[in-house]
């Protein structure tokens, strides 16, 4: 079924009809000028999709008739991104692009050289979650990346559910590149660690090594946080089959 895609929490998809209000109603009725009978695909952010059709377009609401349900499997192996928070709105851009590339979980981290602090960034989590949902809708994902609240690096490294394959981008690594580390490997869940603009402190890279992260480089150029994160996610997504 073609048509626009909308995010709807799974608990609202249990019946046969659904009423849409607010921004989604305005998007369907005013921007897309939806009419009765037009197809709409609803996704719940957890891998489920529902085929729907417009039943009625009112002044303040749109009513949808719900149809077939299906589970959608995310392509490729899961990617967990642990990333320092870049300056200003660049984190918005990082969240958007890595969500489009297939990141399944994003953990903002605060390091010794971070320009952002947890108390200043925690309130932006709601915005990042919305950006991730919109990116998932735009690129056709049925799942939505989990965006966690900013935490200190030590807390992120101690998380027990991190994937077994763990790679840390480190500008001082010249012998082992990310591409060579991924070459010839089978698709597998991966954790990627990206540091701040000033790089990791030596104690931090050793702490990452201590919990199984392998330092890897991205070449001779020193990349910005958001650029390094996007490039690294794209390389992992390509080798895991997420990009075809």
C-alpha positions as CSV (number, residue, x, y, z in Angstrom):
1,X,0.0,0.0,0.0
2,X,1.3,3.4,-1.0
3,X,0.5,6.7,0.6
4,X,2.0,8.8,3.5
5,X,3.4,7.2,6.6
6,X,2.4,8.2,10.2
7,X,3.8,7.2,13.6
8,X,1.1,6.0,16.0
9,X,1.8,4.3,19.3
10,X,1.0,0.6,19.2
11,X,-1.7,0.8,21.9
12,X,-3.8,3.0,19.6
13,X,-3.8,0.5,16.8
14,X,-5.9,-2.2,18.4
15,X,-9.3,-1.3,17.0
16,X,-10.7,-0.9,13.5
17,X,-10.9,2.9,13.4
18,X,-8.5,5.6,14.5
19,X,-9.0,9.4,14.9
20,X,-6.0,11.6,14.0
21,X,-5.8,15.1,15.4
22,X,-3.2,17.9,15.8
23,X,-0.2,18.1,13.4
24,X,-0.8,14.7,11.8
25,X,-4.4,15.8,10.9
26,X,-3.2,19.1,9.5
27,X,-0.5,17.2,7.5
28,X,-3.0,14.8,6.0
29,X,-5.9,17.2,5.5
30,X,-4.2,20.5,4.6
31,X,-0.8,19.7,3.3
32,X,-1.5,16.4,1.5
33,X,-5.2,17.2,0.9
34,X,-6.2,13.6,1.7
35,X,-9.6,12.4,0.7
36,X,-11.8,9.4,1.7
37,X,-10.3,6.2,0.3
38,X,-6.7,7.5,0.2
39,X,-4.2,4.9,1.6
40,X,-2.0,5.6,4.7
41,X,0.6,3.5,6.4
42,X,0.8,3.6,10.1
43,X,3.9,2.4,12.0
44,X,4.2,1.9,15.8
45,X,8.0,2.4,16.2
46,X,8.5,-1.1,17.3
47,X,8.5,-2.8,13.9
48,X,4.8,-3.1,13.4
49,X,2.8,-1.5,10.4
50,X,-0.9,-1.2,9.7
51,X,-2.4,-0.5,6.4
52,X,-5.2,2.1,6.7
53,X,-7.5,4.2,4.5
54,X,-8.9,7.7,5.1
55,X,-12.6,7.4,6.1
56,X,-13.4,11.0,6.8
57,X,-11.6,14.3,6.8
58,X,-13.1,16.8,9.2
59,X,-12.2,20.4,10.3
60,X,-10.2,19.3,13.4
61,X,-9.7,15.5,12.8
62,X,-9.2,12.8,10.3
63,X,-10.7,9.4,10.8
64,X,-8.9,6.3,9.4
65,X,-10.1,2.8,8.8
66,X,-7.5,0.3,9.9
67,X,-6.7,-2.8,7.8
68,X,-4.1,-5.4,7.5
69,X,-1.3,-5.6,10.1
70,X,2.2,-6.8,9.5
71,X,5.5,-7.0,11.2
72,X,8.5,-5.4,9.5
73,X,12.0,-6.6,10.2
74,X,14.6,-3.9,10.3
75,X,17.3,-4.5,7.7
76,X,20.8,-5.3,8.9
77,X,22.2,-6.0,12.3
78,X,21.4,-3.6,15.2
79,X,23.7,-0.6,15.7
80,X,24.1,1.1,19.0
81,X,25.8,4.6,18.8
82,X,27.4,6.1,21.8
83,X,28.3,9.6,20.8
84,X,29.5,12.8,22.3
85,X,27.1,15.7,21.9
86,X,28.3,18.3,19.3
87,X,27.7,22.0,19.6
88,X,24.3,23.6,19.2
89,X,21.8,22.2,16.7
90,X,24.4,19.8,15.2
91,X,23.1,17.0,17.5
92,X,19.7,17.4,15.8
93,X,21.4,16.7,12.5
94,X,23.4,13.8,13.9
95,X,20.2,12.1,15.3
96,X,18.3,12.7,12.0
97,X,21.0,11.2,9.7
98,X,22.0,8.3,11.9
99,X,18.3,7.4,12.3
100,X,17.9,7.4,8.5
101,X,21.0,5.1,8.2
102,X,19.5,2.5,10.6
103,X,20.8,3.2,14.1
104,X,18.7,1.2,16.6
105,X,19.8,2.9,19.8
106,X,21.5,6.2,20.4
107,X,23.3,7.1,23.7
108,X,24.5,10.7,24.0
109,X,27.6,10.7,26.2
110,X,29.5,13.4,28.2
111,X,33.3,13.1,28.3
112,X,36.1,15.0,29.9
113,X,36.4,17.3,26.9
114,X,32.8,17.5,26.0
115,X,31.4,21.0,25.2
116,X,27.9,19.9,26.4
117,X,27.0,19.1,29.9
118,X,24.2,16.7,31.1
119,X,22.2,19.3,33.0
120,X,22.0,21.5,29.9
121,X,21.2,18.7,27.4
122,X,18.8,16.4,29.2
123,X,15.8,18.5,28.3
124,X,16.6,18.1,24.6
125,X,15.9,14.4,24.7
126,X,12.2,14.9,23.8
127,X,13.3,16.9,20.7
128,X,15.8,14.2,19.7
129,X,13.1,11.5,20.0
130,X,10.8,13.5,17.8
131,X,13.5,13.9,15.2
132,X,14.2,10.2,15.3
133,X,10.5,9.4,14.7
134,X,10.3,11.8,11.8
135,X,13.5,10.3,10.3
136,X,12.1,6.8,10.6
137,X,8.8,7.9,8.9
138,X,10.7,9.7,6.1
139,X,12.9,6.7,5.2
140,X,10.3,4.0,5.6
141,X,11.4,2.4,8.9
142,X,8.7,0.7,10.9
143,X,10.9,0.9,14.0
144,X,12.1,4.1,15.8
145,X,15.6,4.4,17.3
146,X,15.7,4.5,21.1
147,X,17.2,7.9,22.1
148,X,18.5,7.8,25.7
149,X,19.2,10.7,28.0
150,X,22.7,12.0,28.1
151,X,25.0,10.1,30.5
152,X,28.7,10.3,31.5
153,X,31.0,8.1,29.5
154,X,31.6,5.8,32.4
155,X,27.9,5.1,32.8
156,X,27.5,4.4,29.1
157,X,30.5,2.0,29.1
158,X,29.0,0.1,32.0
159,X,25.7,-0.7,30.3
160,X,25.4,-4.5,30.3
161,X,23.3,-4.7,27.1
162,X,25.9,-3.3,24.7
163,X,26.6,-5.5,21.7
164,X,29.6,-7.8,21.9
165,X,31.3,-6.1,18.9
166,X,32.5,-2.8,20.2
167,X,34.4,-0.2,18.1
168,X,35.7,3.2,19.3
169,X,36.7,5.9,16.8
170,X,40.1,7.2,17.9
171,X,42.0,9.8,16.0
172,X,45.3,8.4,17.4
173,X,44.7,5.0,15.8
174,X,46.8,4.7,12.6
175,X,47.2,0.9,12.2
176,X,43.6,-0.3,12.4
177,X,40.9,1.4,10.3
178,X,37.2,1.0,10.8
179,X,36.8,-0.3,7.2
180,X,39.5,-3.0,7.7
181,X,38.0,-4.1,11.0
182,X,34.6,-4.6,9.2
183,X,36.0,-6.2,6.1
184,X,35.0,-9.8,5.6
185,X,32.9,-10.0,8.7
186,X,29.4,-11.3,9.0
187,X,26.6,-8.9,9.9
188,X,26.5,-8.7,13.7
189,X,25.2,-6.2,16.3
190,X,27.7,-3.4,16.8
191,X,28.4,-0.7,19.3
192,X,30.1,2.4,18.0
193,X,31.8,5.0,20.3
194,X,32.4,8.5,19.0
195,X,34.2,11.1,21.1
196,X,34.0,14.9,21.4
197,X,35.7,17.6,19.3
198,X,38.8,17.5,21.5
199,X,39.1,13.7,21.3
200,X,39.1,11.2,24.2
201,X,41.3,11.7,27.1
202,X,43.9,8.9,27.4
203,X,42.2,7.5,30.5
204,X,38.9,7.4,28.6
205,X,40.2,5.4,25.7
206,X,41.8,3.0,28.1
207,X,38.5,2.6,30.0
208,X,36.8,1.8,26.7
209,X,39.5,-0.8,25.9
210,X,38.9,-2.3,29.3
211,X,35.3,-3.1,28.4
212,X,36.1,-4.5,25.0
213,X,36.1,-1.5,22.7
214,X,38.6,-1.8,19.9
215,X,40.1,1.6,18.8
216,X,39.8,2.2,15.1
217,X,40.5,5.1,12.8
218,X,38.7,6.8,9.9
219,X,41.8,7.9,8.0
220,X,44.2,10.8,8.1
221,X,41.5,13.5,8.4
222,X,40.2,14.8,11.7
223,X,36.4,14.8,11.4
224,X,33.8,16.7,13.3
225,X,31.7,14.7,15.8
226,X,28.6,14.6,13.7
227,X,30.6,13.8,10.5
228,X,32.5,11.0,12.1
229,X,29.3,9.5,13.6
230,X,27.5,9.5,10.3
231,X,30.4,8.1,8.3
232,X,31.0,5.3,10.9
233,X,27.3,4.4,11.0
234,X,27.1,4.3,7.2
235,X,30.1,2.0,7.0
236,X,28.7,-0.4,9.6
237,X,25.2,-0.3,8.0
238,X,26.7,-1.1,4.6
239,X,28.6,-4.2,5.8
240,X,25.6,-5.4,7.9
241,X,23.3,-5.3,4.8
242,X,21.1,-2.4,5.9
243,X,22.0,-0.3,2.8
244,X,21.4,-3.1,0.3
